[in-house]
């Protein structure tokens, strides 16, 4: 596995080694010891999630203000543009975002640490999105920042308007949102 730094040092892109031939491919999608050694993190995942969405569906920007979740995200079918926003008020990169395309072709994964809002938009006709979390889903602590907050200025790489859930349509602006210290 190769670890690639992003403009926000805590957000990492992981490229697993893929072994392929005319029969197909093999890759190790998760190895705790290798991840911890290469990233200097000590991560334990407690929940795996799988979502399927169609083109231009945008999910986010989500986070939990208590029981914050670190997420290791990847796409097994299709492609998405994945985004992490630093919402730690004391951070030098507060309000900044990084994005990466995750697809079944590039097999990339993205580590989104606790203290970040997360979202993605589907670029292909549909996509299957998998993610591991470091804490359990806690709906009472879930928060949402508006996907198109001009103070953040995310370029979502989409044509036209995204398809949003009601929850995502009424997300708060970063300046109004409950954030981490």
Buried (B, 14 or more C-beta within 10 A) or exposed (E): BEBEEBEBEBBBBBBBEEEEEEEEEEEEBBEEEBBEEBBEBEBEBEEEEEBEBEBBBBBBBBBBBEBBBBBBBBBBBBBBBBBBBBBBEEBEBBBBBBBBBBBBEBBBBBBBBBBBBBBBBBBBEEBBBBBBBBBEEEEEBBBBBBBBBEEBEBEBEBEEEBBBEEEBEEBBEBEEBEBBE
